[in-house]
Amino acid sequence: MKLNFEDLIVFENDDYILINKPPHVASLDERSADRSGQSILRLAKAYSRDAQLGHRLDKETSGILAIAKHSDAYRHLAMQFEHREVTKRYHAVVNGVHSFEGISVYLPISPVKDGTAVRIDREKGKVAETIFNTLQAYRTTTLVECMPITGRMHQIRVHLMCLKAPIVNDPTYGGKPVFLSDVKRKFNLKQGTDELPLIQRVALHAHSLTFSLLNGDEQTFVAPYPKDFGVLVKQLEKFN
């Protein structure tokens, strides 16, 4: 399905474009053989020639993504990331029932050999910190707000694993899928059919991003849940 970049835009001015990235789309061109895939960077450059991504989201992760339209805007945002002045809030549905109140996980991370995942590495890892708050506990899962202070690859995912709260449908870090039969008490599956998980990707969504624009105004940009994440949360609430 071909994406229309303009449909993704949440905010735009002369300096920045904020989009709500759909799941299953890579931020940058992937190294794999198939180069025909659409990446956010490629779509952004087709829309605005000098576009550069201010940061990245994993391919499966949906949500708010900042794109700079020119080099001054890019530098302005990059400096804020470097000085940890950007506030990022993610929402994740995790396995298990948890009450996190400002829990900080401060554990260093390093990539595993092939670079597709990360692990906690107290000796050689890079500093990583994430703060977690429970937004809503359900019967077998919890909706958690995740605030990464640093910006390491897979940081939220591996830190939640350390809290024994892996993200739903994240097998890399121990997350299990959630089925309607897990949450609905009297669930009957039609004979001869396989039950599909309520969400078929890592249940992680970049919900908001706060940073200051070139004129110094601090602004928060919010990305509504995409359909699959919204359906998951609705079902969990309905049968809670």
N, C-alpha and C positions, 0 to 999 in steps of 0.2 A: 504494500500500500504506500503510495507516494505521499509524503508529508508536505503540507503547505506551511511554510515557515511563519507566514503572517498570522496564521491561526494560533500559533504558540505564544505570541507576544502578550505580555502582561503589562509592560510599561516601555515607553520609548521616548528619548529626547535626542538632542544633537550629539550626545556623548555615549549613551548606554542603551542597550536593549536588554530587557529582562524577559526571559521566556519561562514557560512551564514545560520542561523537557518531558516528553512521553517516555514510558519504559521501553526497553529493548532497542534503544537507539544509542549508538556510541557517541561520546562527546567529540572525540578526535577520530580521524581515519584509522581503521584497524590495520594491523600488520598482516592479517590473513590474506590468502590468495584472492579472495573475492573483494575487489576494490569498488565494485559497483554499489555497495551498500551506502546508504545516506548517513553521513555523520553530521552532528550539529554544526561543527566548524564549517563544513562544506556548504551547508544550507545557509549559514550566516553570511559567508563570503559572497554567495550568489545574491544575497539581499543587500548587503552593505560591504563594498569591496575590501576595505581595510579591517574588517571585523577580526577581533581576537578574543578568545575565551578568557574570562577573568579567573576561572577555576574549572574543575571538572566534576562530573558525577559519573559513578559507575554505570555501565550500560543498562543494567536492570533497574537502577534507581531512577525514580521520576522526581520532578520538582523544579524549584527555582534555580535558574542559572543566569549569571551576569555575563554579558558580552560587551566589550568595549568597541566603539566605532572608530577610534583613532588612537595613536600612540600615547598622547597625553592622558587620555581617559584610562588607558590600560595601565600606565605607570601609577596614576593616582590610586587606582584600585589595588594594584600589586603591592604598593607601600602599606596600604591598610591591612592587607592580608599578612604581610611580613611582620607588622607591629601588633598583630592580633587585635585589631580594632574592628574587625568585621564580626558581626554576630550571626551565626548560622544555627537554625533550629530545624531539626529533622523529626519526623514522626515515624516510629517503628512499631509494628505489632510483633510481640515476642512470645515465645512459648513459656507457659507457666504463669502463676499469679504472683506479682511482685509489688511491693510498695517502696518505691525509690523517692526519697525527698532530698534533692540536691546532692545525690551520691556522686562523688568524683572518683573516676578510675584514672590513675596516673601510672601507666605501665608502658615501657618502651617497646617499640615495634620494629621488626626488620622483615624484609621480604624473604619468602622461601626461594629455593634455588631457581625455579623456572619463572619466578616473577608474577605468577598468577594469583598468589595469595600471600598472607603475612602471618607472622607468629610473634608472640611475646618473647623478647630477647633482652634479658636484664643486663647482659654484658655489652653487646654491640648495637643494641637497638637505638632508634632515635626517640627522643622524648615525645610522648603522646598523652594528651589528657582529654577526657570527655566527662561532661556532667549529665546526669540522668534524673528525670522526674517522671513519676507515674501520672498519666493523664486520666486513665480509666482502666480499672481491673475488670475482666470478664470471668467466665467460668473456668476456662483453661488457658487463657491468654491475657496479655496486658498491652494497652496502648501507651507507649513511652515517648516522652520528648527527650531528644538527644542533642546536646550542645557541644560540638567538638571545639575545643580551645585551640588545638593544633589541627593541621590538615593532612594527616598521613593516609595513605591508601588503606581502605578497608578498616579504618580505625574504629568506627562505631560498631561494626560487625564483630570484630575480634574482642573489643572491650565488653560488649554485651555477653559474649560467650564466657568471658571471665567471671561475669556476675551470675552465671548459670541461667541466663535469660537470652538464649540465642534467638535471632530474628526468624520469624516464621518463614519456612520454605527457603532457608539458607543452608543447604547441606554442607557447604565448605566449612562452616563454623558451627555445625551441630544443630542447625535449625530444622524442625520437622514441619511438614505441611499441615494445614488445618482443614478439616472436612466438615461439611454441614452436619454429618452424623456425630461429630464431636460436640457440637454446641446445641443441636436440637434434640430434645429429650426423646420424642417419639418419631424417629426418622425412619422412613421405609424407602429403601432403594428398589427401583424397578428391577425385577429379575433379569439376569443376563447383561446388566450394564455395569460399567466400572464407575465408581464415584470419583469425580475430579476435585482437586483441592479448591478452596474458596479463592485463593490467589495463586497464580502459576508463575510467580517470580519472588525474589527476595522482597519481603514486605517493608520496604524502606522508602520514604518520601521526603524530599527536601522541602520543608513547609514554608520557611521564610528566611530572608537575608536582609540584614541591616548594615548599611554603610553610608558614608557621606559622598554626595555628588560633587562635581567639580566646583560648584558655587558654595560648597561648605554645608549645605543642608543635609542633615542626616535623615535618611528615609528607610522605611521597612517595606519590603516587597513580599507579598504572600502568593503562593501558588496553591490553588484549590486542589483537593485530591483528584487524581485521574479516576476513571470509571472503576477499574479493578480494585483499587485501594478503598474507594468509597463504598463499593459493594461489600467488601470484607468487613469494614467497620460497622456498616448498617446491620449486617447479619449477626455480628457479635453482640451488638446492642439489643437487637430484636429478641434474641434467645437467651439473654443474660438473666 
